[in-house]
Amino acid sequence: MGKYQLITVLGPTACGKTTFAVALAKCLNTEIISADSRQVYRRMDIGTGKDLDDYTINGIKIPYHLIDICEPGTKYSVFKYQHDFFDTFHRLRDEEKIPVLCGGTGMYIEAILKGYNLPDVPPNPELRKSLSGKSLGELKEILASYKVLHNKTDVDSAQRAIRAIEIEAHYKGVSPGKNEFEPVNSLIIGIDIDRGLRRERISRRLRSRLAAGMIDEIRALLDSGIHPDDLIYYGLEYKYLTLYILEKLTYDEMVSQLEIAIHQFAKRQMTWFRGMERRGFTIHWIDASVPTEEKIRKTIEIMNKTK
């Protein structure tokens, strides 16, 4: 495995990256580090697609990290993710393992591989007060006024947009310091899924998760005292199902709007990964439709060729 410190498995939602990454980790006798911005939250299982059973192969549990590490309602940041990642990464490297980083949150992945300097951004009460009451469209215009966007997260709610502006305003007012973390030399494997198949899988998976109790999961989170706005902040399933539970959407409206939003999200994920290639990353794409064993064989072949 030569020069690589890490293997990264990325791809859009519903491409099958977790199943492959776990099988690859088993083959290489290593462990998984998640790169999913919502799977960090406990009790948010069905809506985030944790599918923890996928981490067991033939009765053997493949260890995973950075899943279920904080409470719902809190705001987990890229800054925090970097620190949590490198704590785990260095420990696994001390054990002479090459971890498998797996996920679809492009900002998290890129922050790790490039070792970006990301200061911890505190809340700015005055800025928040000045932005309160503005529409999502107005907030997006303000966010777009920053020439260099460091915070490229989805802004599908006013709360997320305000936080994004807060981060950009902080960056504008501080001088960049020395990077805390070194870039990581990683082999990057992308799971390339045909658009039609991706759409089919997303639609099928959404209905499966609804049948598995996703509404009850989100209702339980609300009943536990988590504010609706905090769940809406997490976007996608948590946004639309919360609006349904609050009776702001009918069931059919919720399903239809959520399905469209997930398709758009998958498209944005691919846009990010293609952008990574333009920014100098080499991503080795493997067809999602080939069997897992073939994906592993191709990955080992790429690893040997690029030593």
Buried (B, 14 or more C-beta within 10 A) or exposed (E): EEEBBBBBBBBBBBBBBBBBBBBBBBBBEBBBBBBBBBBBBEBBBBBBBBBEEBBEBEEEEBEBBBBBBBBBBEEBBBBBBBBBBBEBBEEBBEEEBBBBBBBBBBBBBBBBBBBBBBBEBEEBEEBBEEBEEBEBEEBBEBBEEBEEEBBBBBBBBBBBBBBBBBBBBBBEEEEEEEEBBEEBEBBBBBBBBEEEEBBEBBBEBBEEBBEEEBBEBBBEBBEEEBEBEBBBBBBBBBBBBBBBBEEEBEEEEBBEBBBEBBBEBBBEBBEBBEEBEEEEBEBBBBEBEEEBEEBBBBBBEBBEEEE
